[in-house]
Amino acid sequence: MKSFTACLSLPLLLAGLTIGRIAYATDSYTDGWVGHVDGPRLDVCYRVTPLPAVGARLEVLRTSFVVPNKGQPRQQFAVAGYATVTSIIDAHCVRAELTQGTAKRTDHARRAD
């Protein structure tokens, strides 16, 4: 009985880790990136429309790479700040005002829920 439980728990553990990894991955369809930083003002661009509405709150995500013990490097995202959309620049970009934290060029931006 113990060997059956061990054989069943390994695939469930691997499936859980895979789902957790996918949940924190960026989505190039909905996520944007910080294209320009000027103090607290940010230009956030998206590949697809619709753009976030004026007044929408965004999370600024900083990318880092983690190398597990003897494993492949994996990309990880951490919240570096929050911004509020102040205006729409063009068909693919919005201007946002940083309300908390910091932002660097090439950070990711995601709508905060």
C-alpha positions as a Markdown table, in Angstrom:
| # | Residue | x | y | z |
|---|---|---|---|---|
| 1 | Met | 0.0 | 0.0 | 0.0 |
| 2 | Lys | 2.9 | 2.4 | 0.8 |
| 3 | Ser | 4.4 | 1.8 | -2.7 |
| 4 | Phe | 1.1 | 2.6 | -4.4 |
| 5 | Thr | 0.8 | 5.8 | -2.4 |
| 6 | Ala | 4.4 | 6.8 | -3.3 |
| 7 | Cys | 3.8 | 6.0 | -7.0 |
| 8 | Leu | 0.6 | 8.1 | -7.0 |
| 9 | Ser | 2.0 | 11.0 | -5.1 |
| 10 | Leu | 5.0 | 11.7 | -7.4 |
| 11 | Pro | 2.9 | 12.5 | -10.6 |
| 12 | Leu | 0.5 | 14.6 | -8.5 |
| 13 | Leu | 3.5 | 16.6 | -7.1 |
| 14 | Leu | 4.9 | 17.1 | -10.5 |
| 15 | Ala | 1.5 | 18.3 | -11.9 |
| 16 | Gly | 1.2 | 20.7 | -9.0 |
| 17 | Leu | 4.6 | 22.2 | -9.6 |
| 18 | Thr | 3.9 | 22.6 | -13.3 |
| 19 | Ile | 0.6 | 24.4 | -12.7 |
| 20 | Gly | 2.2 | 26.6 | -10.1 |
| 21 | Arg | 4.9 | 27.5 | -12.6 |
| 22 | Ile | 2.4 | 28.4 | -15.3 |
| 23 | Ala | 0.4 | 30.5 | -12.9 |
| 24 | Tyr | 3.3 | 32.9 | -12.3 |
| 25 | Ala | 4.4 | 33.1 | -15.9 |
| 26 | Thr | 3.9 | 36.2 | -17.9 |
| 27 | Asp | 1.3 | 36.3 | -20.7 |
| 28 | Ser | 2.6 | 38.2 | -23.7 |
| 29 | Tyr | -1.0 | 38.6 | -24.9 |
| 30 | Thr | -2.2 | 40.6 | -21.9 |
| 31 | Asp | 1.0 | 41.8 | -20.1 |
| 32 | Gly | 2.7 | 45.0 | -21.1 |
| 33 | Trp | 6.2 | 46.2 | -20.6 |
| 34 | Val | 7.7 | 49.5 | -19.3 |
| 35 | Gly | 9.2 | 51.2 | -22.3 |
| 36 | His | 10.2 | 54.5 | -20.7 |
| 37 | Val | 10.7 | 55.8 | -17.2 |
| 38 | Asp | 10.8 | 59.5 | -16.3 |
| 39 | Gly | 10.8 | 59.8 | -12.5 |
| 40 | Pro | 7.3 | 58.6 | -11.4 |
| 41 | Arg | 5.9 | 58.7 | -15.0 |
| 42 | Leu | 6.0 | 55.4 | -17.0 |
| 43 | Asp | 5.1 | 54.6 | -20.6 |
| 44 | Val | 3.6 | 51.1 | -20.7 |
| 45 | Cys | 3.2 | 49.4 | -24.1 |
| 46 | Tyr | 1.1 | 46.4 | -25.0 |
| 47 | Arg | 1.3 | 44.1 | -28.1 |
| 48 | Val | -2.5 | 43.8 | -28.3 |
| 49 | Thr | -5.5 | 45.9 | -27.6 |
| 50 | Pro | -7.7 | 46.7 | -25.6 |
| 51 | Leu | -5.5 | 48.9 | -23.4 |
| 52 | Pro | -6.3 | 49.4 | -19.7 |
| 53 | Ala | -8.7 | 52.2 | -19.1 |
| 54 | Val | -7.6 | 55.5 | -17.6 |
| 55 | Gly | -7.6 | 55.0 | -13.8 |
| 56 | Ala | -6.8 | 51.3 | -13.9 |
| 57 | Arg | -4.2 | 50.1 | -11.5 |
| 58 | Leu | -1.2 | 48.2 | -12.8 |
| 59 | Glu | 1.4 | 46.0 | -11.0 |
| 60 | Val | 5.0 | 46.5 | -12.1 |
| 61 | Leu | 6.8 | 43.1 | -12.1 |
| 62 | Arg | 10.5 | 42.8 | -11.9 |
| 63 | Thr | 12.2 | 39.8 | -13.6 |
| 64 | Ser | 14.8 | 37.7 | -12.0 |
| 65 | Phe | 16.3 | 34.3 | -12.7 |
| 66 | Val | 16.6 | 31.5 | -10.1 |
| 67 | Val | 18.8 | 28.5 | -10.7 |
| 68 | Pro | 17.6 | 25.5 | -8.6 |
| 69 | Asn | 20.2 | 23.0 | -7.4 |
| 70 | Lys | 21.5 | 21.3 | -10.6 |
| 71 | Gly | 18.5 | 22.4 | -12.6 |
| 72 | Gln | 17.6 | 24.7 | -15.4 |
| 73 | Pro | 17.4 | 28.4 | -14.7 |
| 74 | Arg | 13.8 | 29.6 | -14.4 |
| 75 | Gln | 12.4 | 33.0 | -14.7 |
| 76 | Gln | 10.5 | 34.5 | -11.7 |
| 77 | Phe | 8.5 | 37.7 | -11.3 |
| 78 | Ala | 8.1 | 39.8 | -8.2 |
| 79 | Val | 6.0 | 42.9 | -7.7 |
| 80 | Ala | 8.3 | 46.0 | -7.7 |
| 81 | Gly | 5.6 | 48.6 | -7.5 |
| 82 | Tyr | 2.1 | 49.8 | -8.5 |
| 83 | Ala | 1.1 | 52.4 | -11.0 |
| 84 | Thr | -2.2 | 54.1 | -12.1 |
| 85 | Val | -3.0 | 54.7 | -15.8 |
| 86 | Thr | -3.3 | 58.5 | -16.4 |
| 87 | Ser | -3.7 | 58.7 | -20.2 |
| 88 | Ile | -3.6 | 56.8 | -23.5 |
| 89 | Ile | -0.6 | 57.8 | -25.7 |
| 90 | Asp | -1.4 | 55.8 | -28.9 |
| 91 | Ala | -2.9 | 52.6 | -30.1 |
| 92 | His | -0.5 | 50.4 | -28.1 |
| 93 | Cys | 0.9 | 52.5 | -25.2 |
| 94 | Val | -0.5 | 54.2 | -22.1 |
| 95 | Arg | 1.1 | 56.7 | -19.7 |
| 96 | Ala | 1.0 | 55.7 | -16.0 |
| 97 | Glu | 2.0 | 57.4 | -12.7 |
| 98 | Leu | 4.0 | 55.3 | -10.2 |
| 99 | Thr | 2.1 | 55.3 | -6.9 |
| 100 | Gln | 4.3 | 52.8 | -5.0 |
| 101 | Gly | 7.6 | 51.1 | -5.4 |
| 102 | Thr | 10.1 | 51.5 | -8.2 |
| 103 | Ala | 10.2 | 50.8 | -12.0 |
| 104 | Lys | 12.9 | 50.1 | -14.5 |
| 105 | Arg | 12.7 | 50.0 | -18.3 |
| 106 | Thr | 11.8 | 46.5 | -19.5 |
| 107 | Asp | 9.8 | 45.6 | -16.3 |
| 108 | His | 6.5 | 43.9 | -17.0 |
| 109 | Ala | 3.2 | 45.4 | -16.2 |
| 110 | Arg | 0.0 | 43.6 | -15.4 |
| 111 | Arg | -3.4 | 44.7 | -14.4 |
| 112 | Ala | -3.8 | 44.5 | -10.6 |
| 113 | Asp | -6.9 | 42.6 | -9.6 |
